[in-house]
Amino acid sequence: MSSIANDALPLLALFAPAFTPATFQRAQLLALAAILTTGCRTVSNLLRTVGCLVQGDAASYHRVLSQAHWSGLGLAALLTRFLLRHCWPQGTVRLVGDDTVCEHPGRKVYGKARHRDPVRSSHTYTAWRWGHKWVVLAVLVRFPFATRPWALPVLVALYRSPKDNAAHSRPH
C-alpha cells in the first residue's frame, strides 16, 4: 500500500515524523482515499473506496482520528516549514486567522457551546449560535495563475473557553 501512496502523493512522506509508523500507514491510505472518494467523505466511505488496500481491522482506521498518537501541532509545523521553503525563499510571510461557528444540533455534542455570530449580529442585536467554533491559522500564498493570494490553512483548532477546558480536562 505504501508504494501506491508514495507514488501517487509523495508530499505525504513529509508528514511521517508526526506519526508513529503504523498510524502513518493508515493516515496515508485515508488521505489517498479522501482524494479518490466522491460524495460524503466518512471514514467508512473512504475504506470502501480503497477496500482492497486495507490491512487490518477497519476500526483501526477510525481510531486514527480519535485515539491514535499523533501531533496536530507537529503536522502544522511540518506543513508551514514546507510552504516557507517552497513559496518564500525570502521576504515577508503573511498569516491570517479566522474563526467560524459551525452549528450543531443535539444534546450531547462534544465541545459545543454558545458563540456570538458576527455575520448575523449588528450593533443593536446579538445573534448566538450553538455549535463548534473552529479557529484557523492560514498562510497567504501567491500563485502565478491566480490574481489574489490563496489562504492555505496550516493549523485548525476547536475553540473552548477556559471555563469549559477546566470542567472537561482530564488528569494526566
C-alpha positions as CSV (number, residue, x, y, z in Angstrom):
1,M,0.0,0.0,0.0
2,S,2.7,2.5,0.9
3,S,4.3,2.3,-2.6
4,I,0.9,3.3,-4.2
5,A,0.6,6.2,-1.8
6,N,4.2,7.2,-2.2
7,D,3.9,7.2,-6.0
8,A,0.6,9.0,-6.0
9,L,1.3,11.5,-3.3
10,P,5.0,11.9,-2.5
11,L,4.2,15.0,-0.5
12,L,2.6,12.8,2.2
13,A,6.0,11.5,3.2
14,L,6.8,14.9,4.6
15,F,4.3,14.3,7.4
16,A,5.7,10.9,8.5
17,P,7.7,12.3,11.5
18,A,4.4,13.5,13.2
19,F,3.0,9.9,13.3
20,T,4.1,6.5,14.6
21,P,4.9,4.2,11.6
22,A,1.7,2.2,12.0
23,T,-0.5,5.3,12.3
24,F,1.2,7.0,9.4
25,Q,0.5,4.0,7.1
26,R,-3.2,4.3,8.0
27,A,-3.3,8.1,7.7
28,Q,-1.6,7.9,4.3
29,L,-4.2,5.5,3.0
30,L,-7.0,7.7,4.4
31,A,-5.5,10.7,2.7
32,L,-5.3,8.9,-0.7
33,A,-8.8,7.6,-0.3
34,A,-10.1,11.2,0.6
35,I,-8.8,12.3,-2.8
36,L,-10.4,9.4,-4.7
37,T,-13.7,9.3,-2.9
38,T,-16.7,11.1,-4.3
39,G,-19.6,12.2,-2.1
40,C,-19.5,12.1,1.7
41,R,-16.0,11.5,3.0
42,T,-16.6,9.5,6.1
43,V,-14.0,7.0,7.2
44,S,-16.3,4.2,6.2
45,N,-16.8,5.6,2.7
46,L,-13.0,6.1,2.4
47,L,-12.4,2.5,3.3
48,R,-15.0,1.3,0.7
49,T,-13.1,3.3,-2.0
50,V,-9.8,1.6,-1.3
51,G,-11.1,-1.6,0.2
52,C,-8.6,-3.9,-1.4
53,L,-5.7,-2.0,0.1
54,V,-7.0,-2.0,3.7
55,Q,-4.8,-4.1,6.0
56,G,-6.0,-5.0,9.5
57,D,-9.3,-4.2,11.2
58,A,-11.4,-1.3,9.8
59,A,-11.8,0.1,13.4
60,S,-8.1,0.8,13.4
61,Y,-8.6,3.4,10.6
62,H,-11.4,5.0,12.6
63,R,-9.0,5.3,15.6
64,V,-6.5,7.3,13.5
65,L,-8.7,10.4,14.0
66,S,-9.9,9.7,17.5
67,Q,-7.3,7.8,19.6
68,A,-4.1,7.4,17.7
69,H,-1.0,9.2,18.9
70,W,0.0,12.0,16.5
71,S,0.5,15.7,16.8
72,G,-1.6,18.2,15.0
73,L,0.8,20.9,16.1
74,G,3.7,18.8,14.6
75,L,1.8,18.5,11.4
76,A,1.2,22.2,11.2
77,A,4.9,22.9,11.8
78,L,5.9,20.5,9.1
79,L,3.4,22.0,6.6
80,T,4.4,25.5,7.4
81,R,8.1,24.8,7.0
82,F,7.4,23.2,3.6
83,L,5.4,26.2,2.5
84,L,8.1,28.6,3.7
85,R,10.9,26.7,1.9
86,H,9.0,26.5,-1.4
87,C,6.9,29.7,-1.5
88,W,9.1,32.2,0.3
89,P,12.8,31.9,-0.3
90,Q,12.9,35.4,1.2
91,G,10.5,38.2,2.1
92,T,7.5,38.8,4.3
93,V,5.3,35.9,5.4
94,R,1.6,36.9,5.8
95,L,-0.5,34.9,8.2
96,V,-4.3,35.3,8.5
97,G,-6.7,33.9,11.1
98,D,-10.4,33.1,11.0
99,D,-12.9,31.8,13.5
100,T,-16.1,30.2,12.1
101,V,-19.0,28.9,14.1
102,C,-20.5,25.6,12.8
103,E,-23.9,24.9,14.1
104,H,-24.6,21.5,15.7
105,P,-28.0,20.4,16.9
106,G,-28.2,17.7,19.5
107,R,-27.9,17.5,23.3
108,K,-24.6,15.6,23.6
109,V,-22.1,17.1,21.2
110,Y,-18.6,17.3,22.5
111,G,-17.2,20.8,22.7
112,K,-20.5,22.5,21.7
113,A,-21.0,25.9,23.2
114,R,-22.9,29.2,22.6
115,H,-20.9,31.6,20.4
116,R,-21.7,35.1,19.1
117,D,-22.3,35.0,15.4
118,P,-20.6,38.1,13.9
119,V,-22.4,37.7,10.5
120,R,-25.9,37.7,11.9
121,S,-25.2,40.3,14.7
122,S,-25.4,44.0,14.5
123,H,-24.6,46.9,16.8
124,T,-28.0,46.7,18.3
125,Y,-28.7,42.9,18.1
126,T,-26.5,40.0,19.1
127,A,-27.2,36.7,17.4
128,W,-26.0,33.5,19.2
129,R,-25.4,30.1,17.7
130,W,-24.9,26.7,19.4
131,G,-22.1,24.7,17.9
132,H,-18.3,24.5,17.5
133,K,-16.1,27.5,16.9
134,W,-13.1,26.5,14.7
135,V,-10.1,28.7,14.8
136,V,-7.9,28.6,11.6
137,L,-4.4,29.9,11.0
138,A,-3.5,30.2,7.3
139,V,-0.5,31.3,5.3
140,L,-1.2,33.6,2.3
141,V,0.4,32.3,-0.9
142,R,0.5,33.9,-4.3
143,F,0.3,31.6,-7.2
144,P,1.2,32.7,-10.8
145,F,-2.2,31.5,-12.1
146,A,-4.2,33.4,-9.6
147,T,-4.9,37.1,-9.3
148,R,-5.4,37.0,-5.5
149,P,-3.5,35.3,-2.8
150,W,-4.7,31.9,-1.5
151,A,-5.1,31.2,2.2
152,L,-3.6,27.8,2.9
153,P,-4.7,26.5,6.3
154,V,-1.8,25.2,8.4
155,L,-3.5,24.9,11.8
156,V,-7.1,24.3,12.8
157,A,-8.2,24.1,16.4
158,L,-11.5,23.8,18.2
159,Y,-12.0,26.8,20.5
160,R,-13.0,26.0,24.0
161,S,-13.5,28.6,26.7
162,P,-11.2,28.4,29.8
163,K,-14.2,27.5,31.9
164,D,-15.1,24.6,29.6
165,N,-11.5,23.4,29.4
166,A,-11.2,23.4,33.2
167,A,-14.5,21.4,33.5
168,H,-13.6,18.8,31.0
169,S,-9.8,18.5,31.5
170,R,-8.5,15.0,32.2
171,P,-5.9,14.5,34.8
172,H,-2.6,13.4,33.3
